[in-house]
Amino acid sequence: MKTKNLCLIVALTLAPVLSLFGGGRVEAPRPLELRYGFTSEPATLDPLDPSNTADGRSILFNVYEGLVRPEPDGDLKPAVASACAIEQGGLVYRFTLRRGLTFHNGETVRVEDVKFTLDTAIAAAYQGFTQIEKVETPDDSTVAITLKAPDLEFLPYLTIGIVPANNPDREHNPIGTGPYRVESYTTQQSLVLEKNPAYWRPGFPKLDRVTIVFLANSEALLLSLRGGNIDAAEITGSLVDQLGDGDFDIFSGYSNSVQLLALNNDVKPLNDIRVRQALNYAVDVREIIDTAFSGRGEPSGSPLIPGLAKYYNRELVSPYPYNPEQARTLLREAGLADGFSLEITVPSNYTMHVDTAQVIVNQLARVGVKAEIRLVDWATWLSGVYRGRNYQATIISLDAANSSPRMFLSRYLSTGGSNFINFKNADFDRVYRASLSEIDEVKRVALYREAQKIISANAAAVYIQDIYSFRAFPKGRYTGLLNYPLYVTDFASIVPR
């Protein structure tokens, strides 16, 4: 998806210079600060931990940088590296490190740091890194990555944050090269980002400080916006209507994440494809968007976001049109003519998912499925649903750490560590693995689209939408907000007027 927003460079207006009592004392300009609201906290401050939340990755986007960094148009530009050469048809990626680049603690970034970062990501089975054969440092400015097979789409994985090799506690002492450093973090309260004065991109960041305030839910966020306790926040479509736009500028864009009713393919009766297909026919996506999101959202029947237009299979916009009679037929064929009970576990801090669950409960009741919502906190969801896979169904949004379609599709590999829905399909595994080594672009795109079709045909989950994202800022006070084909908030580009 190409974004239309360009970074607007606006001259900063500093506080007036005042002479006090004629004595020549000058009042220092006040720091340029933004207080920004989030309804979930990072699961970790370690960029090499693949279990982080979407909001966590969005925050750390400002703290860490990879060898390359994403641009709003989806392109990749050098970051920790100053140059990149792709050799041997995508088998070898050779990087030259940026000269004089330092971490937040003042230490120079070395090739040893890059190698340590990549080796750690490999050991953690970070998405995309299992295909690395070796990482070499032939000299003190070069890092060479050799893959097990050629891959011309490997570069997006290298946006992973580079960390110092000599930092044993990344969780409590985050050190990166990004435009901001973590000044303090008080769980369930706030995380403060301070400007990195040695940042390598001239003129960035614009703000001196960003205080991220953690709020319990969307209602608390809305009250904080109205009361002035926070300056800005990301909000859902339903909150846009409640907030109004008289006192706020509302910026819109995609959230670049797939909202879905995830089904545990390993538990009865969801291990029966007919039951999963029945649930797909029973869920009216348009009604969900109209009811829970004030009509703002783009339906999607694919595990891939529509924003990745080159790879997205447009045939899957509505693969299971709302058809309660077909749902009841499939349930009868599965021996469930009287329906069944379904527990939908939902993280309580995400009001949009709770609202979605309530609509789905009513829809499933029409076909005899007795669904109940189980609300849990985020930590319980991570441990019980995502890591423990101890659930029947859940509603969540899945994003990607970079703009590669593989970051979405790899979740469905039978042996994938992030395959928390327990989807297992030999045809999908074959097609997905073929895409990893296919160097012909047209054939690779076709494989991605086929992989999506297999997931949809087997009703791995009920795919709902790419939720529209809205950001509310005080009227006329900020500009420069950028949209990316990722779920991130780039604080470095925001300009106070």
The 8 nearest C-alpha neighbors of each residue, nearest first, counted from 0:
[[1, 306, 307, 308, 2, 484, 72, 73],
 [2, 0, 72, 3, 73, 71, 484, 306],
 [3, 1, 72, 4, 71, 0, 482, 483],
 [2, 4, 5, 1, 72, 482, 71, 481],
 [5, 3, 2, 481, 6, 482, 480, 71],
 [6, 4, 7, 3, 481, 479, 71, 2],
 [5, 7, 479, 8, 481, 4, 492, 480],
 [8, 6, 479, 9, 5, 478, 494, 492],
 [9, 7, 6, 10, 479, 494, 492, 478],
 [8, 10, 7, 11, 494, 496, 479, 478],
 [11, 9, 12, 8, 496, 494, 495, 13],
 [10, 12, 13, 9, 496, 495, 494, 205],
 [11, 13, 10, 496, 14, 495, 15, 9],
 [14, 12, 28, 11, 15, 29, 16, 31],
 [13, 15, 28, 16, 29, 12, 27, 26],
 [16, 14, 17, 13, 28, 26, 12, 27],
 [15, 17, 26, 25, 14, 18, 27, 28],
 [18, 16, 25, 26, 15, 19, 24, 23],
 [17, 19, 23, 24, 25, 21, 20, 22],
 [18, 20, 21, 24, 22, 17, 23, 25],
 [21, 19, 22, 18, 23, 24, 17, 25],
 [22, 20, 19, 23, 18, 24, 17, 25],
 [21, 23, 20, 24, 19, 18, 25, 17],
 [22, 24, 18, 21, 25, 19, 20, 17],
 [23, 25, 18, 19, 22, 26, 17, 21],
 [26, 24, 18, 17, 16, 27, 23, 19],
 [25, 27, 17, 16, 28, 24, 18, 15],
 [28, 26, 25, 29, 16, 14, 17, 15],
 [29, 27, 14, 13, 26, 30, 15, 16],
 [28, 30, 27, 31, 14, 13, 32, 26],
 [31, 29, 207, 32, 28, 208, 206, 27],
 [30, 32, 207, 206, 29, 208, 33, 495],
 [33, 31, 208, 209, 30, 207, 206, 34],
 [32, 34, 209, 35, 210, 230, 208, 31],
 [35, 33, 210, 229, 230, 211, 209, 231],
 [34, 36, 211, 231, 232, 229, 230, 212],
 [35, 37, 232, 212, 211, 213, 229, 231],
 [36, 38, 213, 39, 214, 212, 232, 35],
 [39, 37, 214, 216, 213, 215, 348, 217],
 [40, 38, 37, 213, 54, 348, 41, 214],
 [41, 39, 55, 42, 213, 54, 38, 37],
 [40, 55, 42, 43, 52, 54, 51, 44],
 [41, 43, 51, 52, 40, 55, 50, 44],
 [42, 44, 41, 45, 51, 170, 55, 48],
 [45, 43, 170, 46, 173, 41, 169, 171],
 [44, 46, 170, 169, 43, 47, 48, 173],
 [47, 45, 48, 160, 44, 159, 59, 49],
 [46, 48, 45, 120, 49, 119, 160, 159],
 [47, 49, 46, 50, 45, 51, 43, 123],
 [50, 48, 51, 125, 47, 46, 123, 126],
 [51, 49, 48, 52, 42, 43, 381, 417],
 [50, 52, 42, 49, 43, 55, 41, 48],
 [53, 51, 55, 54, 41, 42, 56, 50],
 [52, 54, 56, 55, 57, 398, 51, 486],
 [55, 53, 57, 52, 56, 58, 41, 39],
 [41, 54, 56, 52, 58, 53, 57, 51],
 [55, 57, 59, 53, 58, 54, 60, 52],
 [56, 58, 487, 54, 60, 55, 488, 59],
 [57, 59, 55, 60, 56, 61, 54, 488],
 [58, 60, 62, 56, 61, 57, 63, 55],
 [61, 59, 57, 58, 62, 63, 56, 487],
 [62, 60, 59, 177, 179, 58, 178, 63],
 [61, 63, 177, 59, 179, 180, 60, 175],
 [64, 62, 175, 177, 160, 176, 60, 59],
 [65, 63, 160, 177, 176, 161, 158, 68],
 [66, 64, 158, 160, 159, 67, 161, 157],
 [65, 67, 79, 80, 78, 157, 158, 77],
 [66, 68, 77, 78, 65, 158, 76, 75],
 [67, 69, 76, 158, 75, 78, 65, 77],
 [70, 68, 75, 74, 73, 76, 71, 67],
 [69, 71, 74, 73, 72, 75, 68, 483],
 [72, 70, 483, 73, 482, 2, 484, 481],
 [73, 71, 1, 70, 74, 2, 483, 484],
 [74, 72, 70, 71, 484, 69, 75, 483],
 [73, 75, 70, 72, 69, 76, 71, 68],
 [76, 74, 69, 68, 70, 67, 73, 77],
 [75, 77, 68, 67, 69, 78, 74, 70],
 [78, 76, 67, 81, 80, 82, 68, 66],
 [79, 77, 67, 80, 66, 68, 81, 65],
 [80, 78, 66, 97, 65, 96, 67, 81],
 [79, 81, 96, 66, 97, 78, 77, 95],
 [82, 80, 97, 77, 96, 95, 78, 79],
 [81, 83, 95, 80, 94, 77, 84, 96],
 [84, 82, 94, 93, 95, 85, 92, 81],
 [83, 85, 93, 92, 86, 94, 82, 91],
 [86, 84, 92, 89, 91, 93, 83, 87],
 [85, 87, 91, 88, 89, 84, 92, 90],
 [88, 86, 90, 89, 91, 85, 149, 92],
 [87, 89, 86, 90, 149, 151, 85, 438],
 [88, 90, 149, 151, 150, 87, 86, 91],
 [89, 91, 149, 87, 146, 88, 145, 148],
 [92, 90, 145, 86, 144, 89, 85, 87],
 [93, 91, 85, 144, 143, 84, 86, 145],
 [92, 94, 143, 84, 83, 142, 144, 91],
 [95, 93, 83, 142, 141, 82, 80, 143],
 [94, 96, 141, 82, 80, 140, 81, 83],
 [97, 95, 80, 140, 81, 79, 98, 141],
 [96, 98, 81, 80, 79, 100, 99, 95],
 [97, 99, 100, 96, 81, 140, 80, 95],
 [100, 98, 101, 97, 107, 108, 96, 199],
 [101, 99, 98, 108, 107, 97, 199, 102],
 [102, 100, 107, 106, 108, 105, 99, 176],
 [101, 103, 176, 104, 105, 175, 106, 107],
 [102, 104, 105, 174, 175, 176, 180, 101],
 [105, 103, 102, 106, 174, 101, 175, 107],
 [106, 104, 102, 103, 101, 107, 197, 100],
 [107, 105, 101, 102, 104, 108, 103, 100],
 [108, 106, 101, 100, 109, 102, 99, 105],
 [107, 109, 101, 100, 102, 106, 112, 110],
 [110, 108, 111, 112, 107, 113, 139, 140],
 [109, 111, 113, 112, 139, 114, 140, 136],
 [112, 110, 114, 109, 113, 115, 164, 136],
 [113, 111, 164, 115, 163, 109, 110, 114],
 [112, 114, 116, 110, 115, 111, 161, 117],
 [113, 115, 111, 117, 116, 112, 118, 110],
 [116, 114, 112, 118, 113, 117, 164, 111],
 [117, 115, 113, 119, 114, 118, 161, 162],
 [116, 118, 120, 114, 119, 115, 121, 113],
 [117, 119, 121, 115, 120, 116, 114, 122],
 [120, 118, 122, 116, 121, 117, 115, 123],
 [119, 121, 123, 117, 125, 122, 118, 47],
 [120, 122, 118, 128, 124, 119, 123, 129],
 [121, 123, 119, 124, 120, 118, 125, 129],
 [122, 124, 120, 125, 121, 119, 48, 49],
 [125, 123, 121, 122, 129, 126, 120, 128],
 [124, 126, 120, 123, 128, 121, 49, 127],
 [127, 125, 128, 124, 406, 129, 409, 156],
 [128, 126, 129, 125, 130, 156, 153, 406],
 [127, 129, 121, 130, 131, 125, 126, 124],
 [128, 130, 131, 121, 127, 124, 125, 126],
 [129, 131, 128, 147, 146, 127, 132, 148],
 [132, 130, 146, 129, 128, 133, 147, 145],
 [131, 133, 146, 147, 145, 130, 134, 144],
 [134, 132, 145, 131, 144, 135, 146, 143],
 [135, 133, 144, 143, 114, 145, 136, 142],
 [134, 136, 143, 142, 137, 144, 133, 114],
 [135, 137, 142, 138, 141, 143, 110, 139],
 [138, 136, 135, 141, 142, 139, 143, 140],
 [139, 137, 136, 141, 140, 142, 110, 135],
 [138, 140, 110, 141, 136, 109, 137, 111],
 [139, 141, 96, 138, 95, 110, 142, 109],
 [142, 140, 95, 138, 94, 136, 139, 137],
 [141, 143, 136, 94, 135, 93, 110, 144],
 [142, 144, 93, 135, 92, 134, 136, 94],
 [145, 143, 134, 92, 91, 133, 93, 135],
 [144, 146, 91, 133, 132, 90, 131, 134],
 [147, 145, 131, 132, 148, 90, 130, 91],
 [146, 148, 132, 130, 131, 145, 149, 90],
 [147, 149, 146, 436, 90, 150, 130, 89],
 [150, 148, 90, 89, 436, 88, 146, 151],
 [151, 149, 89, 152, 436, 153, 90, 438],
 [150, 152, 89, 153, 438, 149, 88, 154],
 [153, 151, 150, 154, 155, 403, 89, 435],
 [152, 154, 150, 155, 151, 156, 127, 157],
 [153, 155, 156, 157, 152, 151, 158, 67],
 [156, 154, 157, 153, 401, 158, 403, 402],
 [157, 155, 154, 158, 153, 127, 159, 401],
 [156, 158, 159, 155, 154, 65, 66, 67],
 [157, 159, 65, 67, 68, 156, 155, 66],
 [160, 158, 65, 157, 156, 161, 64, 46],
 [161, 159, 65, 64, 63, 46, 158, 162],
 [160, 162, 65, 116, 113, 64, 159, 175],
 [163, 161, 175, 116, 112, 160, 164, 174],
 [164, 162, 112, 165, 166, 161, 174, 108],
 [163, 165, 112, 115, 166, 162, 111, 116],
 [164, 166, 163, 167, 112, 162, 168, 115],
 [167, 165, 163, 168, 164, 169, 162, 172],
 [166, 168, 165, 169, 164, 172, 170, 163],
 [169, 167, 170, 166, 172, 171, 173, 45],
 [168, 170, 173, 172, 45, 171, 167, 166],
 [169, 171, 45, 44, 168, 172, 43, 173],
 [172, 170, 169, 168, 173, 44, 45, 43],
 [171, 173, 169, 168, 170, 174, 166, 44],
 [174, 172, 169, 171, 170, 44, 175, 45],
 [175, 173, 103, 172, 162, 102, 104, 180],
 [174, 176, 63, 102, 62, 162, 177, 103],
 [175, 177, 102, 63, 103, 64, 101, 62],
 [178, 176, 62, 63, 179, 64, 61, 175],
 [177, 179, 195, 198, 204, 61, 194, 62],
 [180, 178, 194, 195, 62, 193, 177, 192],
 [179, 181, 193, 192, 62, 195, 182, 103],
 [180, 182, 192, 183, 191, 193, 179, 173],
 [181, 183, 191, 192, 193, 180, 184, 190],
 [184, 182, 191, 181, 190, 185, 192, 189],
 [183, 185, 190, 189, 186, 191, 182, 181],
 [186, 184, 189, 188, 190, 187, 183, 191],
 [185, 187, 188, 184, 189, 40, 190, 213],
 [188, 186, 213, 185, 189, 40, 214, 215],
 [189, 187, 213, 186, 185, 212, 190, 214],
 [190, 188, 212, 211, 185, 213, 184, 191],
 [189, 191, 184, 211, 183, 210, 185, 192],
 [192, 190, 210, 183, 182, 209, 181, 211],
 [191, 193, 181, 209, 180, 182, 208, 179],
 [194, 192, 208, 179, 180, 182, 207, 181],
 [195, 193, 179, 207, 208, 196, 178, 180],
 [194, 196, 179, 178, 198, 197, 180, 193],
 [197, 195, 198, 194, 178, 179, 204, 199],
 [198, 196, 195, 199, 101, 103, 178, 105],
 [199, 197, 195, 178, 196, 200, 177, 176],
 [198, 200, 201, 197, 100, 178, 203, 176],
 [201, 199, 198, 203, 202, 178, 204, 197],
 [202, 200, 203, 199, 198, 204, 197, 196],
 [201, 203, 204, 200, 205, 198, 199, 8],
 [204, 202, 205, 201, 200, 491, 178, 492],
 [203, 205, 491, 206, 178, 202, 492, 194],
 [204, 206, 203, 494, 491, 493, 492, 207],
 [205, 207, 31, 208, 204, 32, 491, 494],
 [208, 206, 194, 31, 30, 32, 193, 205],
 [207, 209, 32, 193, 206, 192, 194, 31],
 [210, 208, 33, 192, 32, 191, 34, 211],
 [209, 211, 191, 34, 190, 192, 35, 33],
 [210, 212, 35, 190, 189, 36, 34, 191],
 [211, 213, 189, 36, 35, 188, 37, 210],
 [214, 212, 37, 188, 189, 38, 187, 36],
 [215, 213, 38, 216, 220, 219, 37, 212],
 [214, 216, 38, 348, 219, 213, 217, 39],
 [215, 217, 348, 38, 219, 218, 214, 220],
 [216, 218, 220, 219, 350, 221, 38, 215],
 [217, 219, 221, 220, 216, 222, 215, 350],
 [220, 218, 222, 221, 217, 216, 214, 223],
 [221, 219, 217, 223, 218, 222, 214, 224],
 [220, 222, 218, 224, 223, 219, 217, 225],
 [221, 223, 219, 225, 224, 220, 226, 218],
 [224, 222, 228, 226, 220, 221, 225, 229],
 [225, 223, 221, 227, 229, 222, 226, 220],
 [224, 226, 222, 223, 227, 221, 242, 228],
 [225, 227, 223, 224, 228, 222, 229, 221],
 [226, 228, 229, 224, 225, 223, 230, 222],
 [229, 227, 223, 226, 224, 230, 34, 225],
 [230, 228, 34, 227, 224, 223, 35, 231],
 [231, 229, 34, 35, 227, 472, 33, 224],
 [230, 232, 472, 35, 471, 229, 36, 34],
 [233, 231, 36, 35, 471, 470, 234, 37],
 [232, 234, 470, 469, 471, 468, 235, 36],
 [235, 233, 469, 470, 238, 232, 468, 236],
 [236, 234, 238, 237, 469, 468, 239, 292],
 [235, 237, 292, 239, 238, 293, 295, 234],
 [236, 238, 292, 293, 239, 235, 240, 291],
 [239, 237, 241, 240, 236, 235, 242, 234],
 [240, 238, 236, 242, 237, 241, 243, 235],
 [239, 241, 238, 243, 242, 237, 236, 293],
 [242, 240, 238, 239, 243, 237, 221, 236],
 [243, 241, 239, 240, 238, 244, 221, 225],
 [244, 242, 240, 241, 245, 239, 247, 246],
 [243, 245, 247, 246, 248, 242, 249, 239],
 [246, 244, 247, 243, 474, 248, 242, 473],
 [245, 247, 474, 244, 473, 248, 243, 472],
 [248, 246, 474, 473, 244, 472, 245, 471],
 [247, 249, 474, 472, 471, 473, 244, 250],
 [248, 250, 471, 470, 247, 469, 251, 472],
 [249, 251, 470, 469, 248, 471, 252, 472],
 [252, 250, 469, 468, 470, 249, 467, 253],
 [253, 251, 468, 467, 469, 254, 482, 250],
 [252, 254, 467, 468, 255, 466, 465, 251],
 [253, 255, 468, 256, 466, 467, 486, 465],
 [256, 254, 253, 485, 486, 484, 465, 304],
 [255, 257, 398, 397, 254, 465, 396, 304],
 [256, 258, 465, 396, 397, 464, 304, 259],
 [259, 257, 396, 464, 463, 395, 465, 256],
 [260, 258, 462, 463, 461, 261, 394, 395],
 [259, 261, 394, 461, 393, 460, 262, 462],
 [260, 262, 460, 393, 392, 259, 394, 461],
 [263, 261, 392, 460, 264, 420, 391, 260],
 [262, 264, 420, 391, 265, 266, 392, 421],
 [263, 265, 270, 421, 269, 422, 262, 266],
 [264, 266, 270, 263, 421, 267, 269, 422],
 [267, 265, 270, 269, 264, 263, 268, 391],
 [268, 266, 269, 270, 265, 271, 264, 391],
 [267, 269, 270, 271, 266, 274, 339, 275],
 [270, 268, 267, 271, 264, 266, 275, 274],
 [269, 271, 264, 265, 267, 268, 266, 272],
 [272, 270, 269, 273, 274, 268, 275, 267],
 [273, 271, 275, 274, 276, 457, 270, 458],
 [274, 272, 276, 271, 275, 329, 277, 333],
 [273, 275, 277, 276, 272, 271, 269, 330],
 [274, 276, 272, 278, 277, 273, 458, 269],
 [275, 277, 279, 273, 274, 278, 458, 272],
 [278, 276, 326, 274, 280, 279, 275, 329],
 [279, 277, 281, 275, 276, 280, 282, 274],
 [278, 280, 276, 277, 461, 281, 282, 319],
 [281, 279, 321, 322, 277, 326, 319, 278],
 [280, 282, 278, 323, 279, 326, 363, 321],
 [283, 281, 279, 280, 284, 362, 278, 321],
 [282, 284, 321, 286, 285, 281, 287, 362],
 [285, 283, 287, 286, 463, 282, 288, 298],
 [284, 286, 288, 287, 283, 289, 298, 294],
 [285, 287, 289, 284, 283, 288, 290, 358],
 [288, 286, 284, 290, 285, 289, 291, 355],
 [289, 287, 292, 294, 285, 286, 290, 291],
 [288, 290, 294, 293, 286, 287, 292, 291],
 [291, 289, 287, 288, 286, 293, 292, 294],
 [290, 292, 287, 288, 354, 293, 355, 289],
 [293, 291, 288, 236, 237, 294, 295, 289],
 [294, 292, 289, 237, 295, 290, 236, 291],
 [293, 295, 289, 288, 292, 296, 290, 291],
 [296, 294, 292, 293, 236, 467, 288, 289],
 [297, 295, 467, 466, 288, 294, 464, 465],
 [296, 298, 464, 465, 299, 466, 295, 467],
 [299, 297, 464, 463, 316, 296, 284, 465],
 [300, 298, 316, 464, 301, 463, 462, 297],
 [299, 301, 462, 315, 316, 317, 318, 463],
 [300, 302, 303, 299, 315, 462, 451, 455],
 [301, 303, 257, 407, 451, 304, 462, 408],
 [304, 302, 301, 407, 311, 305, 404, 257],
 [303, 305, 306, 307, 257, 255, 465, 256],
 [306, 304, 307, 308, 311, 303, 299, 465],
 [305, 307, 0, 308, 304, 484, 255, 311],
 [308, 306, 305, 0, 309, 310, 311, 304],
 [309, 307, 311, 306, 310, 305, 0, 304],
 [308, 310, 307, 311, 444, 0, 306, 312],
 [311, 309, 308, 444, 307, 447, 448, 312],
 [310, 312, 308, 305, 307, 309, 313, 303],
 [313, 311, 448, 314, 315, 310, 451, 301],
 [312, 314, 315, 316, 311, 305, 308, 301],
 [315, 313, 312, 316, 318, 317, 452, 300],
 [316, 314, 300, 318, 313, 317, 301, 312],
 [315, 317, 299, 300, 313, 314, 318, 298],
 [316, 318, 315, 300, 319, 320, 299, 298],
 [317, 319, 315, 300, 320, 316, 314, 455],
 [320, 318, 280, 317, 279, 321, 300, 322],
 [321, 319, 317, 322, 280, 318, 283, 279],
 [320, 322, 280, 283, 281, 319, 282, 323],
 [321, 323, 280, 325, 324, 320, 281, 326],
 [324, 322, 326, 281, 325, 280, 366, 327],
 [323, 325, 327, 326, 322, 328, 366, 281],
 [324, 326, 328, 322, 323, 327, 329, 280],
 [327, 325, 277, 323, 329, 324, 280, 328],
 [326, 328, 330, 324, 325, 329, 366, 331],
 [329, 327, 325, 331, 326, 330, 324, 332],
 [330, 328, 332, 326, 331, 327, 273, 277],
 [329, 331, 335, 333, 327, 332, 328, 336],
 [330, 332, 336, 334, 335, 328, 333, 329],
 [333, 331, 329, 330, 334, 328, 335, 273],
 [334, 332, 330, 331, 335, 329, 273, 274],
 [335, 333, 331, 332, 336, 330, 337, 329],
 [336, 334, 330, 338, 331, 337, 333, 339],
 [335, 337, 331, 338, 330, 334, 327, 332],
 [338, 336, 335, 367, 339, 331, 368, 330],
 [337, 339, 367, 368, 335, 336, 330, 340],
 [340, 338, 368, 369, 341, 335, 337, 367],
 [339, 341, 369, 370, 368, 342, 338, 371],
 [340, 342, 370, 369, 371, 343, 339, 391],
 [343, 341, 371, 370, 391, 372, 344, 392],
 [344, 342, 392, 372, 393, 373, 371, 345],
 [343, 345, 373, 393, 374, 372, 392, 342],
 [344, 346, 374, 393, 394, 347, 373, 375],
 [347, 345, 375, 376, 377, 348, 374, 349],
 [346, 348, 374, 349, 375, 376, 345, 350],
 [347, 349, 216, 346, 215, 350, 38, 39],
 [350, 348, 347, 351, 352, 346, 353, 216],
 [349, 351, 353, 352, 217, 348, 354, 216],
 [350, 352, 354, 349, 353, 355, 291, 235],
 [353, 351, 355, 354, 350, 349, 394, 356],
 [352, 354, 350, 356, 355, 351, 345, 357],
 [355, 353, 351, 357, 352, 356, 291, 350],
 [356, 354, 352, 358, 353, 357, 291, 351],
 [357, 355, 359, 353, 354, 358, 352, 360],
 [356, 358, 360, 354, 355, 359, 353, 361],
 [357, 359, 355, 361, 356, 360, 287, 362],
 [360, 358, 362, 356, 361, 357, 363, 355],
 [361, 359, 357, 363, 370, 362, 358, 356],
 [362, 360, 364, 359, 358, 363, 357, 365],
 [361, 363, 359, 364, 360, 365, 282, 358],
 [364, 362, 368, 365, 360, 366, 361, 281],
 [363, 365, 367, 368, 361, 366, 362, 369],
 [364, 366, 363, 362, 367, 361, 323, 368],
 [367, 365, 364, 363, 327, 368, 323, 326],
 [368, 366, 338, 364, 365, 369, 337, 363],
 [367, 369, 338, 364, 363, 339, 366, 340],
 [370, 368, 340, 364, 341, 339, 367, 371],
 [369, 371, 341, 360, 342, 340, 368, 372],
 [370, 372, 342, 343, 341, 373, 369, 360],
 [371, 373, 343, 344, 342, 374, 370, 345],
 [372, 374, 344, 343, 345, 375, 371, 342],
 [373, 375, 345, 347, 346, 344, 372, 376],
 [376, 374, 346, 347, 379, 345, 380, 373],
 [375, 377, 379, 346, 347, 378, 380, 348],
 [376, 378, 380, 379, 346, 381, 375, 348],
 [377, 379, 381, 380, 376, 382, 42, 375],
 [380, 378, 382, 377, 376, 381, 383, 375],
 [379, 381, 377, 384, 383, 378, 382, 346],
 [382, 380, 385, 378, 379, 384, 383, 386],
 [381, 383, 386, 379, 380, 387, 384, 385],
 [384, 382, 387, 380, 389, 379, 381, 386],
 [385, 383, 388, 380, 389, 387, 381, 386],
 [384, 386, 381, 388, 419, 387, 382, 383],
 [385, 387, 382, 388, 384, 381, 383, 419],
 [386, 388, 383, 389, 384, 382, 385, 381],
 [389, 387, 384, 385, 386, 419, 390, 383],
 [388, 390, 387, 384, 383, 391, 385, 386],
 [391, 389, 384, 388, 392, 263, 344, 383],
 [392, 390, 263, 342, 262, 343, 266, 341],
 [393, 391, 262, 343, 261, 390, 263, 344],
 [392, 394, 344, 343, 261, 260, 345, 395],
 [395, 393, 260, 345, 259, 352, 261, 356],
 [394, 396, 258, 259, 393, 352, 397, 260],
 [395, 397, 258, 257, 256, 259, 398, 394],
 [398, 396, 257, 256, 258, 395, 399, 407],
 [397, 399, 256, 257, 255, 396, 53, 486],
 [400, 398, 401, 406, 407, 402, 485, 397],
 [399, 401, 398, 406, 402, 485, 56, 159],
 [402, 400, 399, 403, 155, 485, 156, 406],
 [403, 401, 484, 485, 404, 155, 399, 73],
 [402, 404, 405, 406, 401, 155, 152, 156],
 [405, 403, 406, 407, 408, 402, 303, 310],
 [406, 404, 408, 403, 407, 409, 127, 447],
 [405, 407, 404, 399, 403, 409, 408, 126],
 [406, 408, 405, 404, 409, 303, 410, 399],
 [409, 407, 405, 410, 406, 411, 404, 302],
 [408, 410, 411, 412, 405, 406, 407, 415],
 [411, 409, 418, 417, 408, 412, 415, 407],
 [412, 410, 409, 418, 422, 408, 413, 415],
 [411, 413, 415, 409, 414, 428, 410, 418],
 [414, 412, 423, 415, 411, 422, 424, 428],
 [413, 415, 412, 416, 418, 423, 411, 417],
 [416, 414, 412, 418, 417, 413, 410, 411],
 [415, 417, 418, 414, 419, 410, 124, 412],
 [416, 418, 410, 415, 419, 385, 411, 409],
 [419, 417, 410, 415, 411, 420, 421, 416],
 [418, 420, 421, 417, 385, 388, 386, 384],
 [421, 419, 263, 418, 422, 262, 264, 261],
 [422, 420, 264, 419, 418, 265, 263, 423],
 [421, 423, 420, 264, 411, 413, 459, 424],
 [424, 422, 413, 421, 425, 412, 411, 428],
 [423, 425, 427, 426, 428, 422, 413, 412],
 [424, 426, 428, 427, 429, 423, 413, 430],
 [427, 425, 429, 428, 424, 430, 453, 450],
 [426, 428, 430, 424, 429, 425, 450, 431],
 [429, 427, 425, 431, 426, 430, 412, 432],
 [428, 430, 426, 432, 427, 431, 433, 425],
 [431, 429, 433, 427, 432, 428, 450, 446],
 [430, 432, 434, 428, 433, 429, 427, 450],
 [433, 431, 435, 429, 434, 430, 428, 436],
 [432, 434, 430, 431, 435, 436, 429, 437],
 [435, 433, 437, 431, 432, 443, 436, 446],
 [436, 434, 432, 433, 437, 150, 431, 148],
 [435, 437, 434, 150, 149, 433, 148, 438],
 [438, 436, 434, 439, 443, 435, 433, 150],
 [437, 439, 440, 436, 151, 150, 149, 443],
 [440, 438, 442, 437, 441, 443, 444, 151],
 [439, 441, 443, 442, 438, 444, 437, 445],
 [440, 442, 444, 443, 439, 445, 446, 438],
 [443, 441, 445, 439, 440, 444, 446, 437],
 [442, 444, 440, 446, 445, 434, 441, 437],
 [445, 443, 447, 441, 446, 442, 310, 440],
 [444, 446, 442, 448, 443, 447, 449, 441],
 [447, 445, 449, 443, 448, 444, 434, 450],
 [448, 446, 450, 444, 449, 445, 310, 443],
 [447, 449, 445, 451, 312, 450, 446, 444],
 [448, 450, 446, 452, 451, 447, 445, 453],
 [451, 449, 447, 453, 448, 452, 427, 446],
 [452, 450, 448, 454, 449, 453, 301, 455],
 [451, 453, 449, 455, 450, 454, 456, 448],
 [454, 452, 456, 450, 455, 451, 427, 457],
 [455, 453, 451, 457, 452, 456, 459, 458],
 [454, 456, 458, 452, 457, 453, 451, 459],
 [457, 455, 453, 458, 454, 452, 459, 318],
 [456, 458, 454, 455, 459, 453, 272, 276],
 [459, 457, 455, 460, 456, 276, 275, 454],
 [458, 460, 457, 454, 422, 455, 262, 264],
 [461, 459, 261, 262, 458, 260, 462, 259],
 [460, 462, 260, 279, 259, 463, 261, 458],
 [463, 461, 259, 300, 460, 301, 299, 464],
 [462, 464, 259, 258, 299, 298, 284, 461],
 [465, 463, 298, 299, 258, 297, 466, 257],
 [464, 466, 257, 256, 297, 258, 255, 304],
 [467, 465, 296, 464, 254, 468, 253, 297],
 [468, 466, 253, 296, 254, 252, 295, 465],
 [467, 469, 254, 253, 252, 251, 235, 466],
 [470, 468, 251, 234, 250, 233, 235, 249],
 [471, 469, 233, 250, 232, 249, 234, 251],
 [470, 472, 249, 231, 232, 248, 247, 233],
 [473, 471, 231, 248, 247, 474, 230, 470],
 [474, 472, 247, 476, 248, 246, 475, 230],
 [473, 475, 247, 248, 246, 476, 472, 245],
 [474, 476, 477, 473, 248, 496, 247, 478],
 [475, 477, 496, 474, 473, 495, 478, 472],
 [478, 476, 495, 494, 496, 475, 493, 472],
 [477, 479, 494, 480, 493, 495, 7, 476],
 [480, 478, 493, 7, 6, 494, 492, 481],
 [479, 481, 493, 478, 492, 482, 6, 489],
 [482, 480, 4, 479, 6, 483, 71, 489],
 [481, 483, 71, 2, 4, 252, 480, 484],
 [482, 484, 71, 485, 481, 70, 72, 73],
 [485, 483, 73, 255, 402, 0, 71, 306],
 [486, 484, 483, 255, 487, 402, 401, 399],
 [485, 487, 255, 254, 57, 398, 53, 256],
 [488, 486, 57, 485, 489, 60, 483, 56],
 [489, 487, 57, 490, 58, 486, 60, 481],
 [488, 490, 491, 492, 487, 61, 481, 60],
 [489, 491, 493, 492, 488, 61, 204, 206],
 [492, 490, 204, 489, 493, 205, 203, 178],
 [491, 493, 490, 479, 489, 480, 204, 494],
 [494, 492, 479, 480, 490, 491, 478, 205],
 [493, 495, 478, 477, 479, 205, 492, 496],
 [496, 494, 477, 476, 478, 493, 11, 206],
 [495, 476, 477, 494, 11, 12, 478, 475]]
